[in-house]
Amino acid sequence: GTYITATISNSSVSLSNETIFNESSENITSDISTLYDPDSDKVVIFYTNNNKLCSKVGSIVSNNLVFNSQIESLINRADTITSYYDTVNNKIILSYIDLSTNYTNSVIISTSFLQTRTLVFP
């Protein structure tokens, strides 16, 4: 997967070059969801790698994103990932279709993901 950062200054926007956020050995599908957490000033990318739900947390450093290593969840065969950061309750809301349970829609609400780096069901 790749990303582009934008810097806004006065009334102009400048874009960075396209940058790769994953290692070449990872098999990332096109099903990617991102969110920005303004409380911690972090970006989270959720994606599937060989059908397993994974993520990377990015920190903003000098107008660039620096990502940690891949975080694998225990969720296998995820699809149609959607993520949102609830600024009122300071929670990450992640929904996906679980292909291992006959295409069940599932939702994770996490208050500690950015601290623990794990997705845990409440």
C-alpha positions as CSV (number, residue, x, y, z in Angstrom):
1,G,0.0,0.0,0.0
2,T,1.0,3.6,-0.6
3,Y,0.1,7.0,0.8
4,I,0.6,10.7,0.0
5,T,0.8,13.4,2.6
6,A,-0.6,16.9,2.1
7,T,0.7,20.1,3.7
8,I,-1.7,23.0,3.8
9,S,-0.1,26.5,4.1
10,N,-2.4,29.6,3.8
11,S,-4.4,28.8,0.7
12,S,-2.1,26.3,-1.0
13,V,-1.8,22.6,-0.7
14,S,1.4,20.7,-1.5
15,L,1.5,16.9,-1.9
16,S,4.4,14.6,-1.2
17,N,5.6,11.8,-3.4
18,E,3.8,8.5,-3.2
19,T,5.4,6.5,-0.3
20,I,5.1,2.8,0.4
21,F,3.9,1.9,4.0
22,N,4.2,-1.8,3.8
23,E,7.1,-4.2,3.2
24,S,7.3,-6.0,-0.1
25,S,6.8,-9.4,1.6
26,E,3.3,-8.4,2.8
27,N,0.4,-9.4,0.7
28,I,-2.0,-6.4,1.2
29,T,-5.3,-6.4,-0.6
30,S,-7.1,-3.3,-1.9
31,D,-9.3,-3.4,1.2
32,I,-7.7,-0.6,3.3
33,S,-9.3,1.8,5.8
34,T,-7.5,4.7,7.5
35,L,-8.3,7.0,10.4
36,Y,-6.8,10.0,12.1
37,D,-6.7,10.2,15.9
38,P,-6.4,13.9,16.8
39,D,-6.0,13.1,20.5
40,S,-2.7,11.3,19.9
41,D,-1.9,12.9,16.5
42,K,-1.6,9.4,15.0
43,V,-2.8,7.8,11.8
44,V,-4.0,4.2,11.8
45,I,-4.2,2.1,8.6
46,F,-6.3,-1.1,8.8
47,Y,-5.9,-3.7,6.0
48,T,-5.9,-7.4,5.3
49,N,-2.6,-9.3,4.7
50,N,-3.3,-12.8,3.5
51,N,-6.9,-12.4,4.7
52,K,-5.8,-11.5,8.3
53,L,-6.9,-8.2,9.7
54,C,-3.7,-6.1,10.3
55,S,-2.8,-2.5,11.1
56,K,0.0,0.0,11.2
57,V,0.1,3.1,13.4
58,G,1.8,6.2,11.9
59,S,3.2,9.1,13.7
60,I,3.5,12.5,12.0
61,V,7.2,13.7,12.1
62,S,8.2,16.8,10.1
63,N,5.3,16.6,7.7
64,N,6.0,12.9,7.1
65,L,4.4,9.7,8.3
66,V,6.6,7.2,10.1
67,F,4.9,3.8,10.5
68,N,5.5,1.1,13.1
69,S,5.8,-2.6,12.2
70,Q,2.7,-4.5,11.2
71,I,0.3,-5.5,14.0
72,E,-1.6,-8.7,13.3
73,S,-4.9,-9.3,15.0
74,L,-6.4,-12.7,15.8
75,I,-9.1,-12.0,13.2
76,N,-8.7,-14.2,10.1
77,R,-10.5,-13.7,6.8
78,A,-11.6,-10.1,7.2
79,D,-13.1,-8.1,4.3
80,T,-14.8,-4.7,3.7
81,I,-13.0,-2.9,6.5
82,T,-14.3,0.5,7.7
83,S,-12.8,2.5,10.5
84,Y,-13.7,5.7,12.3
85,Y,-12.3,7.6,15.3
86,D,-15.0,8.9,17.7
87,T,-13.6,12.2,19.1
88,V,-16.4,12.5,21.6
89,N,-15.7,9.2,23.3
90,N,-12.1,8.8,22.3
91,K,-12.7,5.4,20.7
92,I,-11.7,3.6,17.5
93,I,-14.7,1.9,15.8
94,L,-13.7,-0.8,13.3
95,S,-16.2,-2.7,11.3
96,Y,-15.6,-5.6,8.9
97,I,-17.1,-8.7,7.4
98,D,-15.9,-11.9,8.9
99,L,-15.5,-14.4,6.1
100,S,-14.8,-17.2,8.5
101,T,-18.3,-17.0,10.0
102,N,-20.5,-17.0,6.9
103,Y,-19.9,-13.3,6.2
104,T,-21.0,-11.9,9.5
105,N,-20.8,-8.2,10.1
106,S,-18.6,-7.5,13.1
107,V,-17.7,-4.3,15.0
108,I,-14.8,-3.6,17.4
109,I,-14.9,-0.6,19.7
110,S,-11.5,0.0,21.2
111,T,-10.4,2.6,23.8
112,S,-6.9,1.2,24.2
113,F,-5.7,0.3,20.7
114,L,-3.2,3.1,20.3
115,Q,-1.7,2.2,23.8
116,T,-1.7,-1.6,23.6
117,R,-1.5,-2.0,19.8
118,T,-4.0,-4.9,20.0
119,L,-7.6,-5.2,18.9
120,V,-9.6,-6.6,21.8
121,F,-13.4,-7.3,21.9
122,P,-15.1,-5.5,24.8
